[in-house]
Amino acid sequence: MPTLNPDLRYLGYVAWCLRRKRGYLVGIAFVDEQMMFSARMGEQVCQIERYCRLHDAHDDLQGIQALALEWVQAHADEFSHDTVRKAFAQAVLD
């Protein structure tokens, strides 16, 4: 995840790949549940950052914190450990 850190990496492999008009859509299968959970937490940080940028919160720390809390309240369930575990279990069953 170069947005967070150029050296940040999560172990996985390309599970599928679809060609699109502007590049590719790629599905990643992570090597274990913990790796997938860590990657999703990194994704959550990126989503919060994007949300703050969309609302023009660049330098106001209180505004950034309020927007981050707003995003977490609206979306954190999508990134919970239980949600990740269910996705991992479903992938194993498929």
N, C-alpha and C positions, 0 to 999 in steps of 0.2 A: 504494500500500500504506500506508494510514493508520496501521497498527500500527507500522510502522517509522519513517515520517516523513509528515506530512500533505501534503507537497509532492512526494513520490516518485511518479513516473508512468512507465509503460512504454507506448510507442506500439503500438497494435494496434486491431483492430476486432472487433465481435461476429460470430463465425462461425456460431453457432447459439444458440438459447435454448429451454428447455423449462420450461413452467409446472409448478410443484409445489404441494403443499398449503400450504406455508409459504414462498412466494416463487418464485424462478426459479433454474434451473441454467443457467449461461451458459458457453459456450466462447469463448475469446479466441484470435484468430489474430494473432500479432505480426508486425510489419513486416519483420523479418529475424531471422536465427539469433542474432545477438548480443543483440538485444532480448529474445528468448525465453530465452536463457541467463541474462541478468541478472534477469529476472522469476523464473525458477526458483531462483536463488540467494537472492533476497528471500523466496520461499516457504519455502526451507530454513531461513532464519533464523527465520521465524514458526513453523515446525514445531518447531524446537529450543526456542524460548521456550515454546510450548504444552506440550511434553514436560516441561520443567522445572517449570512450574506444576502439572502433574498430579502431580508427585512432591514438591510442597510445598517446593521449593528457592527461597526468596525472597531471603534475605539472605546465605546462606553461599556465598561466592565459590568455595571449593573444591568444594562440593557441586554448584553450578551448572556448573562446568567439567567435573566428572566426568560429570554427566548429559548435558551437551552432547557430550562425547566418546563416551559410550555410544550416543547417538542417531546420531551421525555414522557410527560403526562399523556400525551396523545398517542405515542408510538412505542413506548417501552415494552408493552406486552408482546409486540411482534418480535422482540429480540430477547425474550426471557429464556432462561435455561430450559424450562419445560417445553417451550416452542421449539427450541433447537433440538432437544432430545427426541421429540416427536418426529421432526424432519429427518434426523439421523436414523431413527428406527424405521421410518417409512422407506428411506433409501436402501436400507439393508434388506427389507422385505421385497423390494422391487427387484 
